[in-house]
Amino acid sequence: MSGAGPRTVRAGRRTVRVHRPHKVLFPGGGGTKEYTKGDLVDYYRSVAPFMLPHLRGRPLMLERHPDGVDGPRFMQKNTPDTYPEWITRAEVAKEGGTVRHTVCDDTATLLYLADQAALTLHRWLSRAGRVERPDRMVFDLDPPGDSREDFAAVRETALLLGELLDELQLPSALMTTGSRGLHVVVPVTGRHDFDEVRTFARDVADTLAAGHPDRLTTAARKKDRGDRLYLDVQRNAYAQTAVAPYTVRARPGAPVATPLAWSQLDDPRLDARRWTIADAVEQARTDPWADVMRKGRTLGPARRRLDALMSS
């Protein structure tokens, strides 16, 4: 997938120079394959048609690993002045000032970020211009460990949460995190601010946990969770991020955060790192989310249904 020397990659009207494409970012061993920067660039180029709709217009936080997954990492919010002028920026308010986030609107930007060893793209749940109004709500199903039994609990919880969201008449979609758990993503209209969305998500999580107190928890402190699965809704807040669909995670074997269909929960091969840069594009071509992300709902009717459940 990659050459031994410097190379250039065409992306639409632009050409992106890939420096040291032979550099190993994901060392092999222990049953995992080795992948280079060139492999990362080739993956992002292939997956761009499926990934960009989930990135366009959204401020990003970049997780960079210049020396590969075994080296130091740093989280980059502010866009360096050295980045090309054609890369979109979004200046958003923070306490005491502003941050100029990178926005990935096209394939050339995606490849440029791969050349910068930005392995993982963490996206805002809102868009530039309406940063205080999210159009995504995310439930992070975070197991206490990384065993097959732990992931079995993630599967079961995803089904329970999906059933509750169906009862609330909210569309939802599944995604592996590429790490340990699953994300359940709900499209919303962008009419509500982050406080409203997070409060609603917390009430949904509390309702689910109350029905299964021995298995589920919304306790933010690890010491209060025991061996229960954590229903994390903290990403539904201003300036918080969630891993983007089809982004690569900084773990051995280059696993990918991958959308999947609800029916795929029955796949015995499924775990949080089921897909890697070797096969995530094949999964993307199945269009597992279809049109669900275009079905954003306001939370008013769902809130009334949830309140009725909570009071029953």
N, C-alpha and C positions, 0 to 999 in steps of 0.2 A: 504493500500500500504506500510505502514511502521510499524516497530515494536517499542516497548517501550524501548528496550535496545540497546547497541552497536551491530553492525552487520558487517559481511564481505560480499563482493559481488565479484563473480568470473567474470573476463573479459578477455577472451582469456587465455593466459598463466599466467596471473597475478591475484592476489587477492587484492582488495582495501578495506581498513577498513573505515567504515562510522561511524564517531563519532557523538553521540547525534542525531540519526536519527529521534527521536521524536520531536526535536526542531522545533517550528513553525516559518516558514519563511514568510508565507503569511497568516496573520490573516483573518478569515472569517468575515462576516457581511455585511450588505447593499446589500444583494443578491449575494455575492460572497462566494465561498467555501474557507475553510482553507486548506493550504498545508504545509507539513513539509519538513525538509531536506530529509527524507527518500523518500517522494513523488517526490522530485526534482531528486534524484539519480535514482529512478525507471523510471521516464520519460526519462532522458538522456540515460539510458541504452536501452530503447525501441526504441528511435529515432536515436540512433547512426548509424545504417546502412544507413540512409538517410542523416544524418547531416555531417558525417565525410568526404564525398567527397568534401564538401564546406569548410572544415577546414584544411585538410592535407597540410602541407608545408607552411602554412601562419602564419606569426607572429600575435599574439593576444594581445589585451588589455582586461584585465579582470575587470569586474564590480562586486565588492564583497560587500556583505551585511551580515557581520557576525552575526548581531542581527536581521536579517529579514528586510523586506521592510520598516518597520517603524523606523528602527535604522539608524545610520550613514552608508554611503557608501564610498568606496574609489576605485579609478581607478588604477589598478596595471599594469604597463608595464614591469618592471624588474622582472625576475624570482628569487625568494628567494633561497638561498643556501640549505634551508631545504627541497625543493622539491626533490622527488626521482630522482636518476641519470638516470633512464630509460625514463624520460620525455624529449622530444626533446626541445632544445633551439635554437634560431636563434639570433645571435649577429648582430645588424644592426647599421649603423652610425647615429648619431644625432649631433647637433651642440655642439662641445666641447667634444665629446667622442662617446661612443656606449651605446646601450641598449640591454640587453639579454632577448628577448621576449620568452614567452612560445609558443610552437607549439603543437597543438592537433592532433596527428597522429593516435591515436587508442582509443578504447572504455575505456581502463583503465585510460588513461589521462583524458578523459571527465568525468569519475566518480570521479576521484581524485579532479578535479576542482569543481565539484558539492559539494563534502565534504568540500571544502574550502569556501563554500557559494559564489562561483563565479556564480551568477545567470545568468548574461548576458555576452556572448562572442562577442567582437567586433573584426572583422578580418580586416587585410590589404587586399587591392585589388590586391596585388602582392604576389609573393611567395619568400620564402627564397632562396638565390642564384641569384635571379633576382628582387631584391626589388625595383629597379628603373623603372621596366617595368611592369605596371599593365596588368592583363588579364581580368579585369572586369571594366566596367564603370557604375556608379550608378547615377540615378536621384532620388532625395528625394522630393516627393510631400508633402509639409508641409503646412497644412491649418492654417488659422489664429486662429481657435478655435477648440472645441471638440464636436460640435453639429452634429446632423444628417444632417443638411443643409451643414455644413462644409465638411462632408465626401462625400456628393453628388457632391460637387465641385471637390473633389479628384478623384472620379470615372470619371467624365467628362474630367478632365485633363489627366488622364491616357489614356483614349481612344484617345484623341487628340495627345498625345505624341506617342502612339503606331502607329497611322496612319502616323505620320511624320517619325518615324523610319522605317516603312515599305517602305515609299517612298524613303528613303535613302538606302534601301535594307540591313538594319541591323536587325538581330534577336534580340528579346527582351523578357523578362520574368517579371512577376509581383510577388510582395511579400508584404503582410501586414507587417507593422513595429512592431505590437504588442503595439503601442503607439497611434498615431493619424492619420498617413497617410499611404502612399504606397511607396515602392521603385520600380522603373523600372530599371532592370539590363540588361546590354548589354555585351555579351562576346566579347572580342577582343583578338588579337593574341599574345600580349605581345611584339610586335615589336616597339611600341611607348613608349616614356617616359611619366611621369606624366604630364609634362607641355603640351605636345601635346594632351593628352587625355582630360585634363581639359579644354583647350582652345576649343577643338571640342565640348565638352559637353556644355560649356557656349554658344557657337554659336548656338547650337541646341535649348537651352533654350531661348535665346534671340529671335530667329526666332519665336518660339511658342508664347512667351509673346507679341511680336510685333503684332501678329495677333489677340490677345485678351487682349489688354492693360487694359481693365476695370476689368478683372478677374484674370490675371496672372502677376507675377513680378519676376524679378531676383535681386531685391534690397536686399543687404545683411543686411542693417540696418532695424530693425523692424519698426522704426518710419516712414520709407519711403514706407512701404508696404500697409498701410491702412488695408482694409479688403480683400485684394487680396491673392490668394494662391501663396506661395513662391516656385519657381523652384530652388531647392538647388543642386548645383553641386560641392560644396566645399569639398566633401569627396574624389574627384578625385585628390588627391595631396599626395605627399610623406609623409609617417608617419601618414596620416589620416586613419580612420577606418570606417567601416559600420557594423551594427548589422548582425550577421551571420544567414543564414537560419536555422530555427527551434530553435533558441535560445529563452530562457525565458526572459521576461521583468520584471523589478522590479515595478510591479503595482498590485493592488488588483486583486485577481482571477488568478494570474499567466498566463497572456496572452503570446502568442508565436508569434514571427515573422515567418510568414508562407507563403511559396510559394503557388501560386494559378494559375490556368489556366485563360487565358483572358476571356473565356466564363463565368467564375464565377463572373465577374463584374456585371452580371445581377441578382445575387442572392440577394433577398431583405434582407437577414440576414447579409449580408457582412458589416463589418466595420473593423477598424484597429485592433480591439481586438476580432475578430470573433472566433479565435481558442485559446485554453488554453492547459495546460499540460494534461487535461482530454481527449482531442480529436484531438490534432495536429498530433499524430501518424497515426490516421485513414486517415487524409488528406494527409499525406506524402505517404501513400501506393498507392494513386491514381497516383503518379508520375507526378505531375502537370507540371513540367518543361521538362519532357521527355528528349530528347537529345539536347535541345537548348543550354546548356552551352558548348557543344562540337563544336559549330558552330562559333567559334571566327573568326572575320573578321579584316582585315587591314582597316585603316580609309581613305586611299588614295581615292578610288572610292567614298566613302560616302562623303568625303570632297568636291570633285568636284560637286557632286549632290547638296550638301548644298550650296556651293558658287553660283551655278546657281539659286537656290531658293532665296538666299539673294539679288542677284542682279536684280531679275525680278520684 
